Each structure stands twice: as C-alpha cells, then as structure tokens.
Amino acid sequence: MTVFKALTGIVLGAAALSIIVADTTPAFAENWTIPVVIRTPPLDMTGKQVPGTHTSLDKSEVTKKWNICVSWPHVKDPYYIAMTYGVTQEAKRLGVKMTVVAADGYGDQVGQISQVENCVAQGADAVVAIAISQDGLCGTIDEMRKSGVKYVDFGIGVRCDVDGRSVNSYWATGNAAAKHLIKKHPKGSGKVDVLWLPGPAGVSWSEAAVQGFKDTIPNTEVNIAKVLYGDSGKAVQMKLLEDGLLTYPDVKYVVAGAPAVEVAVQLLREIGREDIGLFSFYLTPGVEEGITDGSVMGSATEMSVMFARLATELAVRVLEGKAEHVDMATDFQMLTADIAKTNEYNRADHLAPHGWRPIFKVD
C-alpha cells in the first residue's frame, strides 16, 4: 500500500428539498475497505485519532430499508456535490432510503434546524449532518434522540451527545500545507510569507485549518502575512485576494479554500504573478485541474466521496446495532502533481464523476 493510500450548480434555499433528478451513474455494488482514523475514546472530541482500516457492510447484512436524512449547510460548490454523490451512491449500494437537504449557507442555522426537524417529522430513522455550527443544532439533536432517531455527527463536530461520529480534524489540513512549505523552505533558506484565505470567520473548519498551519510554523522560515476571512463565494474571495496582494505584494504563497484558489489561478496570470504558489485546503475539480497543469502546487484532501460513504455506512451500522467503531473518519493528506498523475490517486474516491447531476432522493 502506498503512503498516500495508507494516510488517508444548484443553489437551494432553506425549504426542505424535494428535487429529484434522474441519476444515470451506476451504483457502487462492491464492498470497500479504506484507511481510516479511529477516535479513542469514541465520541470524545478530545480523544486521540489512531490509524486503522474499515471494511463496509455487505448489503446482505442490512435487515431493513432504513430511512436516512442527510443535511448539508449548502450545495453551492463541487465539494458538497462530491459529498452528495458519496452519500447517495452508498445509500443505493446498501438499499436504504435517503433524502438530502441543504440550507442556504453557513449563515442559515435556522434553515438547517427547520430542515432536520422536517426530516424527523417525515419518518427519518437517522440523521447524518454537517452542522452549520457546533452548538446550533444541539437542541434539535437532543429532541430527536429522545424520540429514538439516531444522529451521526459528520464533518464538523457538535458539542452535544450523538450516536456516531465521522469528523475529520480540519486542523490537519493546515498542518499538511505547512509541513509541505517547511520542507520546501528549510531552516536558513530565508523567510517566506503566506497569505491565508480560509473562508468565513467563526466557522470551526476554517478556524481549525488556520490554527493547524499556525501551530506548525513556529521556528521555521514560513510566516503568515495575513489571514483574510470572508464568504467562500468566488466574488468575495477574488476581492479579498486582490486587496491582500496589494497590501502584501511580497507574499510567496496563497493558502486558501478551493474557490479562492480557483480564482487566484486566473488573477495571478492576469497580473503577472505566477511566481506565487497556490495551495488549497480542500479538493474540487477546478483545484484538481490546477494541480494537474501545474498552476496549483497542491491540496489537502480527505477523500470526500469516501468520507461521505463512510458516514452513511456508519449510520446504517448504528441503526443495525453493528458498529464496531462509532467514531471514525478518513484522514487528510496532501495531493500534488506527482501523486495526481499516478495510480496512487483514485479520482472516484475524491470527486463526483465529470458531468454528474446531483440527486437528492434515493427510494
């Protein structure tokens, strides 16, 4: 097994989704085994994550057509398209029912609460959610669990009791990018400044990514010139990047969310600053293309499709009472051009197929 493997648009408002789009993509029929990190003690966010492997349930082990609701903060970008692909394909593989709902962004806590409550009212046996905040959904989670509905915490990490958890350390994305730069600029080679565009302020994943970078660079040649927060949409990120480069013209690298990296490729060409290296802390098709053609130096990746499949499979295991580990996730690693061009990189584990149209209901 390689080191890489071992480590491991549609805008929808606050109303519950009822969109059904025909999906012509063949469903995953095979079982799968992937590297994971398993938290110990489980369901304790202060617990240590240790490497392991996980093999999926066979469809024959699923005793009932369970009804699962999946809740996203939004589906405005390819990251959540990949997540939607993963959960719906795993639901089809296991033969369970699924509905995917999405709020209108990281500011729409009320919308997410309403959607999850509607899911429960309509008979969901379990909810899998990337919560908008660590606390905002907790009242709803407590009530649903009292009524027997299971909750699997996905992607962020809520501060209340749950039945299962599949949460990555977004700290690790910043850590991975920092380690890559430290290796490129060893001690004594001269200081290099980095502009950070993590996305919205106050959101746990963006703050954690920056903190992972900060925690890794003391006593190194890597320095953060400025952290610039803002909505993750491309228009806002473009303005932040333009202003940042004017204020800090000597930066050598931009580390950012995928939308900022995608717009930065074109902007840097236009202003003749292709000497600035670009790193994303999550993967999208645009970032993947940039890595392949050399305009982007690398991206942290969590195997988004497999991450989503893992969370879905965990929900079914919890419902079946067959979960050996109730707290596990895929891990982050750095994807570079050297890796992307080899068979170490299986695109289907990370991104939805080219041209895939999202579906939001599996019956």
C-alpha positions in Angstrom: 0.0 0.0 0.0 1.3 3.4 -0.9 1.9 6.2 1.6 -0.8 8.2 0.0 -3.4 5.4 0.2 -2.4 4.5 3.7 -2.8 8.0 5.0 -5.6 8.6 4.0 -24.7 24.4 -9.9 -27.5 24.1 -7.9 -28.3 26.6 -5.1 -31.0 25.5 -2.7 -32.8 27.7 -0.2 -33.9 27.0 3.3 -37.0 25.0 2.4 -36.7 21.2 2.5 -35.5 19.8 -0.8 -38.0 17.9 -2.9 -36.0 18.0 -6.1 -35.5 14.6 -7.7 -33.1 14.3 -10.7 -32.6 11.1 -12.6 -29.2 9.6 -11.9 -27.7 7.5 -14.7 -24.5 6.8 -12.8 -24.1 3.1 -12.0 -24.5 2.5 -8.3 -21.5 1.2 -6.3 -22.2 -2.5 -6.0 -19.0 -3.6 -4.4 -18.0 -3.6 -0.7 -15.0 -1.4 0.1 -12.1 -1.2 2.5 -10.4 2.1 3.2 -7.8 3.5 5.7 -9.4 5.5 8.5 -8.6 7.2 11.8 -10.5 5.8 14.8 -11.0 8.1 17.7 -10.3 6.7 21.2 -12.1 7.1 23.5 -15.0 7.2 21.0 -17.4 10.2 20.8 -15.0 12.3 22.8 -13.7 15.2 20.7 -10.6 15.4 22.9 -9.8 11.8 22.1 -6.8 10.7 20.0 -7.3 9.6 16.4 -5.3 6.4 15.6 -4.8 4.8 12.1 -6.9 1.8 11.2 -8.9 0.3 8.3 -12.6 -0.2 7.8 -14.5 -2.6 5.6 -18.0 -1.8 4.7 -21.2 -3.7 5.5 -22.4 -6.1 2.8 -25.8 -5.3 1.5 -27.0 -8.7 2.8 -26.3 -7.6 6.4 -28.9 -4.7 6.1 -32.1 -6.1 7.6 -34.4 -3.1 6.8 -35.0 -0.3 4.3 -33.9 2.3 6.8 -34.8 6.0 6.1 -31.8 8.3 6.4 -31.8 12.1 6.2 -28.6 13.9 5.2 -28.3 17.7 6.0 -25.7 20.0 4.4 -25.0 23.7 5.0 -25.4 24.2 1.3 -24.7 22.6 -2.1 -23.3 25.6 -3.8 -19.9 24.2 -4.7 -18.3 21.0 -6.0 -17.2 19.9 -2.5 -20.8 19.4 -1.5 -21.6 17.9 -4.9 -18.9 15.3 -4.2 -20.4 14.7 -0.7 -23.9 14.3 -2.2 -22.5 11.8 -4.7 -20.9 9.8 -2.0 -24.0 9.6 0.3 -26.5 8.8 -2.5 -24.3 6.1 -4.0 -23.7 4.5 -0.7 -27.5 4.6 0.1 -28.1 2.8 -3.3 -25.4 0.2 -2.6 -26.9 -0.6 0.8 -30.5 -0.5 -0.4 -31.7 2.2 2.1 -33.9 5.2 1.6 -32.3 8.7 1.7 -33.2 12.3 1.4 -30.6 15.1 1.1 -31.5 18.6 2.3 -29.4 21.7 2.2 -29.6 25.1 4.0 -28.7 28.3 2.2 -25.2 28.6 3.6 -23.2 28.8 6.8 -25.4 31.7 8.0 -28.6 29.8 7.7 -28.7 28.0 11.0 -32.5 28.4 11.2 -32.9 26.8 7.8 -30.9 23.8 8.8 -32.8 23.3 12.0 -36.1 23.5 10.2 -35.0 21.0 7.5 -33.8 18.5 10.1 -37.0 18.8 12.1 -39.0 18.2 8.9 -36.9 15.1 8.1 -37.7 13.7 11.6 -41.3 14.5 11.2 -41.4 12.7 7.9 -40.1 9.5 9.4 -36.3 9.6 9.3 -34.7 6.8 11.3 -31.3 8.6 11.4 -29.9 12.0 10.5 -26.4 12.5 9.2 -25.4 16.1 9.2 -22.6 18.5 8.7 -23.8 21.0 11.3 -23.5 24.7 10.5 -22.2 25.4 14.0 -21.0 23.2 16.9 -24.0 24.2 19.1 -26.8 25.5 16.9 -28.3 22.1 16.1 -27.9 20.6 19.6 -31.4 21.3 20.8 -32.9 19.5 17.8 -30.4 16.6 18.2 -31.3 16.1 21.8 -35.0 16.0 21.0 -34.7 13.6 18.0 -32.5 11.2 20.1 -35.1 11.2 22.9 -37.7 10.0 20.2 -35.4 7.2 19.1 -33.9 8.9 15.9 -30.2 8.3 15.6 -27.8 11.2 14.9 -24.4 10.8 13.2 -22.2 13.8 13.5 -20.4 14.4 10.3 -17.6 16.8 9.2 -17.6 19.5 11.9 -18.1 18.1 15.4 -21.1 19.2 17.5 -20.8 19.8 21.3 -23.6 17.5 22.3 -24.3 13.8 22.7 -24.5 11.8 19.4 -24.9 8.2 18.3 -22.0 8.1 15.9 -19.3 10.5 14.6 -17.3 10.8 11.4 -15.4 14.0 12.0 -12.0 15.0 10.5 -9.5 17.2 12.2 -9.5 20.2 9.9 -6.5 21.3 11.9 -4.7 18.6 9.8 -5.4 20.5 6.6 -3.4 23.5 7.7 -0.8 21.2 9.3 -0.4 19.4 5.9 0.1 22.6 3.9 2.5 24.0 6.5 4.6 20.8 6.5 4.9 20.9 2.7 6.1 24.5 2.8 8.5 23.9 5.6 10.1 21.1 3.6 10.4 23.4 0.6 12.0 26.1 2.7 14.3 24.5 5.3 15.8 26.5 8.2 18.2 29.1 7.0 16.8 29.4 3.4 15.1 32.7 4.1 11.7 33.8 5.3 8.6 33.3 3.0 5.3 35.0 3.6 1.9 33.3 3.2 -1.5 34.9 2.6 -4.3 32.8 4.1 -7.9 32.9 2.8 -9.7 30.3 4.8 -13.3 31.3 4.1 -15.9 32.6 6.7 -14.8 33.6 10.1 -16.1 31.8 13.2 -16.8 28.5 11.4 -14.9 25.7 13.1 -13.4 24.1 9.9 -11.9 27.4 8.6 -10.6 28.4 12.0 -9.2 24.9 12.6 -7.4 24.9 9.3 -5.6 28.2 10.0 -4.8 27.1 13.6 -3.2 23.9 12.2 -1.0 26.0 10.0 -0.1 28.4 12.8 0.7 25.6 15.2 3.1 24.0 12.7 5.2 27.0 11.6 6.9 28.3 14.8 10.7 28.4 14.5 10.5 27.9 10.7 11.0 30.1 7.7 7.3 30.1 6.9 5.3 33.2 8.1 1.7 34.2 7.8 1.5 37.7 6.4 -2.3 38.0 7.0 -5.4 35.9 7.4 -8.3 37.3 5.4 -11.7 35.9 6.2 -14.8 36.2 4.1 -17.7 34.3 2.5 -16.4 31.4 0.5 -18.1 32.5 -2.8 -15.7 33.3 -5.6 -16.7 37.0 -5.9 -15.9 37.7 -2.3 -12.7 35.6 -2.4 -11.5 37.5 -5.6 -11.8 40.8 -3.9 -10.1 39.6 -0.7 -7.2 38.2 -2.8 -6.8 41.4 -4.9 -6.7 43.5 -1.7 -4.4 41.1 0.0 -1.9 41.1 -2.8 -1.9 44.9 -3.0 -1.3 45.2 0.7 1.2 42.3 0.9 2.9 42.3 -2.5 5.9 40.2 -1.3 3.9 37.0 -0.4 5.2 33.9 -2.0 2.3 31.6 -1.3 -1.5 31.8 -1.0 -3.2 29.0 1.1 -6.9 29.1 0.7 -10.2 27.4 0.2 -10.9 25.9 -3.2 -13.0 28.9 -4.6 -10.2 31.3 -3.8 -7.5 29.1 -5.3 -9.6 28.7 -8.5 -10.0 32.4 -9.0 -6.4 33.0 -8.0 -5.1 30.9 -10.9 -6.6 33.4 -13.4 -5.9 36.5 -11.4 -2.2 35.7 -11.0 -1.9 35.1 -14.7 -3.5 38.5 -15.4 -1.2 40.4 -13.1 1.9 38.5 -14.0 2.4 37.0 -10.5 2.6 33.3 -11.5 5.6 33.2 -9.1 3.1 32.9 -6.2 2.4 29.3 -5.2 -1.2 28.2 -4.5 -2.4 25.6 -2.0 -6.0 24.6 -1.3 -7.1 23.0 1.9 -9.8 21.0 0.2 -10.2 19.5 -3.2 -12.6 20.4 -6.1 -12.4 19.6 -9.8 -11.0 23.1 -10.5 -8.2 22.6 -8.0 -7.6 19.1 -9.3 -7.2 20.6 -12.8 -4.8 23.2 -11.5 -2.7 20.6 -9.8 -2.5 18.5 -13.0 -1.5 21.5 -15.2 0.9 22.9 -12.6 -0.9 26.2 -11.8 -1.7 24.9 -8.3 1.0 23.3 -6.1 -1.2 21.1 -4.0 -4.3 20.5 -2.0 -5.2 18.8 1.2 -7.8 16.1 0.6 -9.9 13.9 2.8 -11.2 11.6 0.1 -14.5 13.4 0.1 -16.6 10.8 -1.7 -15.4 8.0 0.6 -15.7 10.2 3.6 -19.4 10.7 2.7 -19.9 7.0 2.1 -18.3 6.2 5.4 -20.7 8.4 7.3 -23.6 6.9 5.5 -22.5 3.4 6.2 -21.8 4.3 9.8 -25.4 5.5 10.2 -26.7 2.2 8.8 -24.4 0.3 11.2 -25.7 2.3 14.2 -29.3 1.5 13.2 -28.5 -2.2 12.8 -26.5 -2.3 16.0 -23.5 -3.5 14.1 -21.0 -0.7 14.6 -17.6 -2.0 15.8 -16.3 1.6 15.9 -18.8 4.5 16.3 -16.2 7.3 15.8 -14.1 7.1 12.7 -13.2 9.2 9.7 -11.0 9.4 6.6 -7.7 11.3 7.1 -6.2 14.2 5.3 -3.1 14.1 3.0 -1.5 16.5 0.5 -2.3 15.8 -3.2 0.4 17.1 -5.5 1.0 16.8 -9.3 3.4 13.9 -8.7 0.7 11.9 -6.9 -2.2 13.0 -9.1 -0.6 11.6 -12.2 -0.1 8.2 -10.8 -2.3 5.3 -9.9 -1.9 6.3 -6.2 -4.7 8.8 -6.9 -8.2 7.3 -7.5 -10.3 10.2 -8.6 -13.6 8.3 -7.7 -12.6 8.4 -4.0 -12.4 12.2 -4.0 -14.8 13.8 -6.5 -18.1 13.2 -8.3 -17.8 12.0 -11.9 -17.5 14.6 -14.6 -20.9 15.8 -15.6 -22.7 14.1 -12.7 -26.0 15.8 -11.8 -26.8 15.8 -8.1 -29.7 13.7 -6.9 -31.3 14.4 -3.5 -33.6 11.4 -3.0 -33.0 7.7 -3.0 -36.0 5.5 -2.6 
